[in-house]
Amino acid sequence: MKTNHCKIVDCTIRDGGLVNNWDFSIEFVQNLYAGLNEAGVDYMEIGYKNSPKLLKGADQVGPWRFLNDDFLRKVIPQKGNTKLSALVDIGRVDEDDILPREESMLDLIRVACYIKDVDKALDLVQKFHDLGYETTVNIMALSNVMEHELIEAFQMIRESVVDVVYIVDSYGSLDHNDVKHLVEKFKQHLPNKRLGVHTHNNMQLAFSNTLIAAELGVELLDASVYGMGRAAGNCPTELLVTHLKHSKYSLRPVLDIIERFMIPLREKEEWGYIIPYMITGTLDEHPRSAMALRVSDDKDKAVEFYDRLTTPETAIPKSK
Amino acid sequence: MKTNHCKIVDCTIRDGGLVNNWDFSIEFVQNLYAGLNEAGVDYMEIGYKNSPKLLKGADQVGPWRFLNDDFLRKVIPQKGNTKLSALVDIGRVDEDDILPREESMLDLIRVACYIKDVDKALDLVQKFHDLGYETTVNIMALSNVMEHELIEAFQMIRESVVDVVYIVDSYGSLDHNDVKHLVEKFKQHLPNKRLGVHTHNNMQLAFSNTLIAAELGVELLDASVYGMGRAAGNCPTELLVTHLKHSKYSLRPVLDIIERFMIPLREKEEWGYIIPYMITGTLDEHPRSAMALRVSDDKDKAVEFYDRLTTPETAIPKSK
């Protein structure tokens, strides 16, 4: 498998933060950065660059939700080869918060959006690009996008300055054929853009789908250590560093992070292949219903949950 | 994806028995059979048909290690559409134990062997075939087999009566390219045989590899409910029944089994994607060293374990 072109973007803090409300200690993040840097991982997405002014409940979450350059300089006083990335959401970012790249700790700013907001995402991308950052646009929930919407988005993207366009399997519902179909379509319509992929593990296909995409030429591969990410989690960083044919990566520093930080963390926080997430994945749905189930007393009532999601509203009520 | 040709062989009791010493209650097995039958699963491998006379410590394991037809008739008084299968190991089966198929509860007998014993496996297959059973030969540890050994084995298999030949990824070390390579080779050399696949989940590729094999024409797909199987476990039955394009399968009865039996069982017994198993998988090794680690006090010491497996014996001793 030819994957020399690939770069790994570790999203442990950013996507994993959706699991624990970004409650990572500075020590945790510093150790993660050191480990990823030693492992040869190309990018670390260290959080969101949203504005606390534009989000409710901002005082209840960790600092990785609203990255601040002064803070980041204290966290990582000495940068290694691993670049730093941040994600922003449409409507939650204050553009005045973003320093020019040469004054910032960040190298890459990624904009996540649904298909209907690609135009807004590209406006932001233009601003970040003008400030000197590498940029990506991450189109979420692609499994629920209709062909004509995608074609329209492609036209705008093609004419934009964005460096990389992401295929995002938000619901963990895609298999290798779906990934192949999407990558081929993106390549066909966006011949001037590099591609990225972000997967979720609802059906235990996150790693496999990432490998398939890599082999088809996708360059930026999102992953997280021990798969930590919302709900079923992501493609595990440890599997990519050991399996990609790319001599610069090494597994040992990632194992060290897992042993010292992720195994104890997984005792307290939950993510991964868990049946309700498998159910939303196979039904091609957002995991929010399963996330709600998992914090309820009925967390293991898989059949009732499945019935609820698959019974049309017109079904006969169970009891009078 | 065209997978109409596929049949699922659920190995929960047989391969899962390697986790809990076949300590499944009769109620558990009866419920599993009912659930699999309702889900449309084609075969249930209900254990090993080895002889207690030929195995040490036979009195310390559950009855599913040494299936007996009188016992089976009590367990499953009424068979549904789901056929019953048993596995035998070379040198551990007493051929006189095997009834003619019309007097037996079993439909399928599978013979597991390493490449060097394919001749012995085929001798057994001939006997089971003559007794009226469907037969398979399951060649284990294919990732460690040299080309010329395989070619030699193919010749014997081609001329044998065996119905199905299995590709077995014993170490969970294969990726989709490896599976594709093996399936193409098997198809080329065994044009007169049907194929099967048995995967392990050390690198979270068991389901994906099974799908890839199915798409390439492999017919019998091994799986187990909630992935229960030795070490990292197998391809999860629930994922196959929901994802294979084959209208006869249904997910709900499998979810019911998971909810009532597998979730509580997983609290007591351990299998699945666990870092030491990932390490033996990526190193293409038998998981026995990782299994020993997992029952020791050092069960989460991943780095030390990795170092031990990757340091040549000639390395400088750590201390004098």
Contacts between the chains, C-beta under 8 A, distances in Angstrom:
chain1	res1	chain2	res2	distance
A	1	B	175	7.7
A	1	B	177	5.7
A	175	B	1	7.7
A	175	B	208	7.9
A	175	B	211	6.5
A	175	B	243	6.9
A	176	B	176	7.2
A	176	B	208	6.6
A	176	B	211	6.9
A	176	B	212	6.9
A	177	B	1	5.7
A	201	B	204	7.5
A	203	B	207	6.9
A	203	B	239	5.8
A	203	B	243	6.9
A	204	B	201	7.5
A	204	B	204	5.6
A	204	B	206	7.4
A	204	B	207	4.8
A	204	B	208	7.3
A	204	B	236	7.0
A	204	B	239	6.5
A	205	B	207	6.7
A	205	B	208	5.6
A	206	B	204	7.4
A	207	B	203	6.9
A	207	B	204	4.8
A	207	B	205	6.7
A	207	B	208	7.8
A	208	B	175	7.9
A	208	B	176	6.6
A	208	B	204	7.3
A	208	B	205	5.6
A	208	B	207	7.8
A	208	B	208	3.4
A	208	B	209	7.9
A	209	B	208	7.8
A	211	B	175	6.5
A	211	B	176	6.9
A	212	B	176	6.9
A	226	B	275	8.0
A	236	B	204	7.0
A	238	B	275	7.5
A	238	B	278	6.7
A	239	B	203	5.8
A	239	B	204	6.5
A	239	B	278	7.1
A	239	B	282	7.8
A	242	B	278	8.0
A	242	B	282	4.5
A	243	B	175	6.9
A	243	B	203	6.9
A	243	B	282	6.6
A	251	B	282	7.2
A	251	B	306	7.1
A	252	B	303	6.4
A	252	B	306	6.1
A	252	B	307	7.7
A	255	B	275	6.8
A	255	B	279	7.6
A	255	B	302	4.4
A	255	B	303	5.1
A	255	B	306	5.5
A	256	B	302	7.8
A	256	B	303	5.1
A	258	B	275	5.9
A	258	B	302	6.0
A	259	B	275	7.7
A	259	B	300	6.0
A	259	B	301	6.6
A	259	B	302	4.6
A	259	B	303	5.7
A	263	B	275	7.7
A	263	B	300	5.1
A	272	B	273	8.0
A	273	B	272	8.0
A	273	B	273	7.5
A	275	B	226	8.0
A	275	B	238	7.5
A	275	B	255	6.9
A	275	B	258	5.9
A	275	B	259	7.7
A	275	B	263	7.8
A	278	B	238	6.7
A	278	B	239	7.1
A	278	B	242	8.0
A	279	B	255	7.6
A	282	B	239	7.8
A	282	B	242	4.5
A	282	B	243	6.6
A	282	B	251	7.3
A	300	B	259	6.0
A	300	B	263	5.1
A	301	B	259	6.6
A	302	B	255	4.4
A	302	B	256	7.8
A	302	B	258	6.0
A	302	B	259	4.6
A	303	B	252	6.4
A	303	B	255	5.1
A	303	B	256	5.1
A	303	B	259	5.7
A	306	B	251	7.0
A	306	B	252	6.1
A	306	B	255	5.5
A	307	B	252	7.7
